[in-house]
Amino acid sequence: MWQRSALVVSALMLAVLGWAQGPQLPAGPMQPKATTACTECHSAEIILQQRLSKAGWQKEVDKMVKWGALVEAKDREALIEYLSSNFPPQKPPYVAPKNRPAR
């Protein structure tokens, strides 16, 4: 019986964690690196709201690295490409999900 209760509690905890984390970054080979490097200090929503050119993303990534973001030199260009292709200036503005309370 306790095993069943533990499973129910575990499932509820995972559901709450998924809800609390909020929106995720788009899928792609650099999504895990972007999640790790960027959401260490702020939520994914900060990134989802950005609309920058490739040059703008280069400046932003370099600034964040100076502030302590852990981005290895070998990953820099791929991360900038991921961000600039997913969040370019011409992309429509981000609209936050309505089913989550504002923070």
N, C-alpha and C positions, 0 to 999 in steps of 0.2 A: 504494500500500500504506500509506503513512504517513497518508493521509486516513482510511482505515478505522480505523487505530489511534487517531487523534485522535478519531474519533466514539465509539469504544468507551470511551476514557478520559473523554470529556465525559459520556457517559451514566452511567458509574460515579460521577463526581463529583456529578452531579445527584442520583443515588440516595442517596449518602452525605449530602449536604446536606439532603435531605428527611428522612432518618432523624434526623439530628442536631438539626434544628429542632424536632422533636417535634410535638405536637398543634397544630392551628390553631384560631383563633377561628371561631365560626359565621359562615356566609355572611350577607351583608346589606350595605346601602349604606354603613354605617359600619365594616365589617370592615377595610378597608384603613387607615382613620384610626386605629382602635383598635390595629391591629397596629403601625403606625408609632409612635404616641404612647406606647403601653404597653410594647411589647417592646424598646424602646430600652434600658431598664434591667433588665427581668426577663423571664422566659419567659412564654409564653402560659398555662402551667399555673397560674401564680399567679392569673390572672384566672379560669380555668376552675374553680378551687376555691372562688371567692367566691359567696356567696349573700346579696345585700343588697337592701333595699328601694330604691325610687327615691330617697328622701331619703338613704339610705346611700351610694348611688352618687354622688349630688351631692357629698356630703362627700368621698368618696374621689377623685373627679375633681378637685375644687378643691384638695385636699391635694397630689395629684400635680403639678398645674400649678404650685403654689407651690414644689415640689421640682424643677421644670424640665421637666416633660412639655410637649411642644409641641402644644397644643390651642388653635386659634384660637377667639376668642369666638363667631364665627358657627357653629362646629361643636359647641360645648359641649352644648347641649340635645339635639341629635341623637345625640351620643356617649352621653350619660346614658340616653337612651331605648333605644339599642341594648344597653347593658350591663344596664339594669334589666329589659328584656324577655327577654334571653337568660340572665340569671343572677339570677333572683328568689329570695326566701327559700324558696318552696315547691318549687323544683326539687330533684330528688334529688341527693345528694352526687356529686361528681366521682370517677370511678374511673380511675386511671391505666392506660394500656395495659400489659399484662403482657409484651409482646414487647420492651420497651425496658429496658435496665439502669437502675437507680436512679442519680440524680446525687448 
